[in-house]
């Protein structure tokens, strides 16, 4: 049996290199790489040498599974909203109901000294009564006996009571310093000064006419023996029993 001669590597290697150069030069310029398409069977062109592709399998190194990084959750503590301070509503002040004002008791007035003598125009004070002679006698006609001296009076009731009484005009008098006396003849056309339902705080006016004519009165004042004349009343009322006014006469 004949032994086949061995083909050495030095003989085969040049042939392989030459074949590779021919194949590379025959392809022309390098084509741009193409996107890998779907797998399809390779069709070998006639007259071309197919160089088997060398598949390199990358052996992955030890696979390390990295879990998702745990991001710390930020905890937000809500800032408490301050509760507004409640302003207390002012308690309405209760206005006290005013009590009805009681009627003040009449202020006591000092009484005039019974021995006093006043001038015309001044007021005589009694127990709740005031009596004023408005002026000196004047000539005034009256129905009692015609023209004659008359004096106007004002009575004020400050007793705190409603009173009813009357005063005879004869209790009034006109008297000279010599002692000659003329009584009152009438009051406002009546023999009496009447005070009906005379309320406290009220005034009453009345006129007293004296029992003599005007000319007689004027002659008496011309008498050098007469130094004054007086007008008065006695027993006017229990509150004011007496009053007296005087006018001086100069000669």
QUIHU-V968404 format. One record per residue. N is the residue number from 0. RES is the residue in one letter. BURIAL is + if it has 24 or more other C-alpha atoms within 12 Angstrom, else -. D_CENTER is the distance of its C-alpha to the mean C-alpha in Angstrom with 2 decimals. Layout:
# QUIHU-V968404
n->(N N)
res->(RES RES)
burial->(BURIAL BURIAL)
d_center->(D_CENTER D_CENTER)
This chain:
# QUIHU-V968404
n->(0 1 2 3 4 5 6 7 8 9 10 11 12 13 14 15 16 17 18 19 20 21 22 23 24 25 26 27 28 29 30 31 32 33 34 35 36 37 38 39 40 41 42 43 44 45 46 47 48 49 50 51 52 53 54 55 56 57 58 59 60 61 62 63 64 65 66 67 68 69 70 71 72 73 74 75 76 77 78 79 80 81 82 83 84 85 86 87 88 89 90 91 92 93 94 95 96 97 98 99 100 101 102 103 104 105 106 107 108 109 110 111 112 113 114 115 116 117 118 119 120 121 122 123 124 125 126 127 128 129 130 131 132 133 134 135 136 137 138 139 140 141 142 143 144 145 146 147 148 149 150 151 152 153 154 155 156 157 158 159 160 161 162 163 164 165 166 167 168 169 170 171 172 173 174 175 176 177 178 179 180 181 182 183 184 185 186 187 188 189 190 191 192 193 194 195 196 197 198 199 200 201 202 203 204 205 206 207 208 209 210 211 212 213 214 215 216 217 218 219 220 221 222 223 224 225 226 227 228 229 230 231 232 233 234 235 236 237 238 239 240 241 242 243 244 245 246 247 248 249 250)
res->(X X X X X X X X X X X X X X X X X X X X X X X X X X X X X X X X X X X X X X X X X X X X X X X X X X X X X X X X X X X X X X X X X X X X X X X X X X X X X X X X X X X X X X X X X X X X X X X X X X X X X X X X X X X X X X X X X X X X X X X X X X X X X X X X X X X X X X X X X X X X X X X X X X X X X X X X X X X X X X X X X X X X X X X X X X X X X X X X X X X X X X X X X X X X X X X X X X X X X X X X X X X X X X X X X X X X X X X X X X X X X X X X X X X X X X X X X X X X X X X X X X X X X X X X X X X)
burial->(- - - - - - - - - - - - - - - - - - - - - - - - - - - - - - - - - - - - - - - - - - - - - - - - - - - - - - - - - - - - - - - - - - - - - - - - - - - - - - - - - - - - - - - - - - - - - - - - - - - - - - - - - - - - - - - + - - - - - + + + - + + + + + + + + + + + + + + + + - + + + + - + - - - + + + + + + + + + + + + - - - + - - - + + + + + + + + + + - - - - - + + + + + + + - - + + + + + - - + - + - - - + + + + + + + + + + + - - + - - + + - - - - + - + + + + + + + - + + - + + + + + + + + + - - - -)
d_center->(146.98 145.90 142.82 140.38 139.66 136.06 133.83 132.23 128.64 129.77 131.23 128.34 125.48 126.64 126.85 123.32 121.94 123.91 122.72 119.11 119.52 121.07 118.25 115.57 117.22 117.70 113.99 113.07 109.75 107.21 104.84 101.19 100.01 99.02 96.25 97.75 98.03 98.68 101.74 104.89 108.53 110.00 112.79 115.40 116.75 120.45 122.16 119.24 118.98 115.99 114.81 113.17 109.54 108.78 105.74 103.90 101.76 98.98 98.75 95.16 94.70 92.85 89.81 86.65 83.71 80.53 77.57 74.29 72.42 69.57 66.43 63.85 60.75 57.65 55.09 51.51 48.98 45.61 42.91 40.24 36.93 34.32 31.83 28.33 26.35 23.79 20.38 19.17 16.09 13.60 14.12 11.20 11.01 12.61 11.60 15.08 16.57 17.69 21.40 23.24 24.21 27.93 30.20 31.15 34.82 36.69 37.27 41.00 42.59 45.75 48.86 51.26 54.53 57.13 59.60 57.37 58.23 55.48 55.71 54.96 51.29 50.20 48.59 50.28 48.02 48.84 47.19 44.13 46.05 46.25 49.24 49.63 52.78 51.54 54.73 58.48 60.60 61.00 63.60 62.33 64.26 63.84 65.66 66.94 69.71 68.81 67.41 66.67 64.18 60.76 57.63 54.07 51.90 48.20 47.27 43.68 42.80 40.45 41.99 39.11 41.62 43.01 46.62 49.81 52.90 55.40 57.36 60.90 61.27 64.49 62.54 61.50 64.17 65.13 67.48 69.54 70.38 73.89 72.64 73.09 70.38 69.13 67.05 64.31 65.71 62.70 58.94 57.48 60.75 60.74 62.55 59.38 55.80 53.84 50.29 49.26 45.86 44.76 41.10 39.47 37.58 39.97 42.76 46.22 48.77 52.48 55.71 58.86 62.24 65.11 68.72 70.39 70.63 69.14 72.49 73.45 70.21 70.86 74.46 73.33 71.12 74.21 76.17 76.56 76.48 72.88 70.40 67.21 65.97 63.31 61.14 60.05 59.45 60.56 59.19 56.24 54.20 53.96 50.62 52.24 56.02 57.05 56.10 58.18 57.91 60.65 61.82 64.48 67.48 69.25 72.89)
